[in-house]
Amino acid sequence: MIKTTSFLGTVTNRFIRCAAIAMVAVALFTTASPLAFAGKVEDVAKILREDSSYKVRVQAALVLGKLGDRNAVGALAKALNDENNTVRAVAAQALGRLGAPEAAEHLKRALTKETDKFVRSQLERSLAGLGREGGESNSKARIYLEFGPFSGGSKSVTGGSLETLRKALQQKLGSLKSVTFSLSPEEKATFAKIGRLGFLIDGNVTQLDESMVGGAVEVNCDVKVMVARWPSKSIILWTSAGAAVQGGSRAQDKENARRDCLEASAGQLGDDLKRFFQSQGG
């Protein structure tokens, strides 16, 4: 049997994808709470990464910016390398709209190689916005989160492993629109007077080791995280999570398994912390 694909089928599929994005966009413009659509981020991000039509990718980038979920930073950052200059420009605009401090490095990197004048102007504009006290979202943020060094714990933990853990937690918590990871010196000096809440997140990796299980290498990890008031550092709560990930025996496979294990643990911890910060108004 020969499998064929009709032109009508291709057009219909593209129409369905456009309609799906349009439905999310319409809902966003008619609701007071864009975070109610945070679950759509992965679906729209997949369209931005994979769709063959640049017009569809442009719409996807626009919607991701409107959703206001910092989990979209990764997909939008990749779109800065899109072959179409309109997609790149809209992705830059969306990153600026999210106001995520972690987007700055992606924007700077794109500026070093971008040749299109309009795209460059949007990259520079978004970077300038992030430079003003963390961007637009920072002015609306009610909760400031500061991360500690996550030092101590297992001797097998490297600086790279700790950075993986911190980034995974930051990405998870960054989806809360009322949260910021940066404050200007002026904001820190007047913190108690402007009605904001501050928290310190710290902890350590108590276990990160490997063993042979059924002929495969298994990495086990356990992470303990503390939440304290900032700047007083008075401890409020402790939470912990662990995971086990199997991988190959090569050095790179083991390193990937360690990273995946810590990211899985961070995902569990992030869910716990999100619930706590939401109860605090985040």
Order of alpha helices (4+ residues) and beta strands (2+ residues): alpha-alpha-alpha-alpha-alpha-alpha-alpha-alpha-beta-alpha-beta-alpha-beta-beta-beta-alpha
